[in-house]
Amino acid sequence: MNDNNDKTSVSAVDTQVLQRFSREVLGLAEIPRCPSSGSWLHQAIRGFANVVSFDTAWWGQVYVPSGESPAKNLMHGSLGLCPSFAAEWNHISALDRFANGSISQLGKAVRECYGDRPEDAKTAVGAFCERHDIYHSMAVTLDFPSSGMLFFVSINRGRSRFGFDEVDALLMEEFVRHLARCWKAHLEAVRSDGLSNAWDGYALSSRQGELLYIGREVGAALNEGYADWHGSRLPGYLSDMLARAPCTFYPGRSREIVVQPCGELISLTMCSRRHTSALAPRELSAARLYSQGSSYKEVARALGVTPATARTYLRNAYLRLGVSNKVELISALRHPGDE
């Protein structure tokens, strides 16, 4: 009789967990289209605590350079962790066995207990975990299609808590898959440039320079241009330029980043100077705004000119780029040919 009661109890608990999981997954589509993509992820991951409990969480994008350079976090959000967490991790990323294990096993929930080996406490990673009371960790890392970047979610429990089990791992794997799909759909709704499959040369930030999404090309350009850049926020010089958007930023000899308003956010689009160097700055800004869905009047308002002047800028851009319609304009600005 006791055995039957135990089985009923376990069945009830499992049912409740599945109900909570279903509610949170379905709820992803109900999260309002926040002005900040970071706010959307914050709400989504906070909801997962109703399914699998955790003390702290960290999520974002990881850039894995070619060669032997260590992985680098370029966009992140967190729950219960200090603002310097990402910058601290970037200094020890090459040594973090747990993080690198997650990067090498895409889609799988990787678990770790930092107290399993006493010698860990003497390492830089061990000291890092001690500072942030990270004792039990579980992470899932996925490939974000077309971006050249990885997307990850990591949750942690402190020293006084118990570890994550196999059921927790299965629930997290499924949740993060759903989360990544919904996040991409959220980003596609934010974008307005007609190039929803081209994520590698695109980035989004708040008007204060906080990164909300970044593609590999943009990340690589900023890495090359700013050796001391720690990611998560745009470099200071570029952040200062955001108030002057639309404008153009040059991180390298053959590349440029076009900075444009995107609703309440700022978009950054990587392109080549080969074609766009033929355009005057105002013509380029008008072409970019128009390619991202702005009307003549909206282009004029953004540039502080009359609609007639905006049309002149666009007509000149069409002639100099050798295009005859909006689709060709978008292609010329985004895919300028061999460099």
Secondary structure, DSSP 8 states (H G I E B T S, - for coil): -HHHHHHHHHHHHHHHHHHHHHHHHHHGGGS---SSHHHHHHHHHHHHTTTS--SEEEEEEEE--STT---EEEEEEEESS-TTHHHHHHHHGGG-HHHHHHHHSTTS-EEEETTS-GGGGGSHHHHHHHHTT--EEEEEEEEETTTTEEEEEEEEE-TTS----HHHHHHHHHHHHHHHHHHHHHHHHH--SS-TT--TTEEEE-TTSBEEEE-HHHHHHHHHH-TT--SSB--HHHHHHGGG-SEEEEEETTEEEEEEEETTEEEEEEEEHHHHTTS-HHHHHHHHHHHTT--HHHHHHHHTS-HHHHHHHHHHHHHHHT--SHHHHHHHHH-----
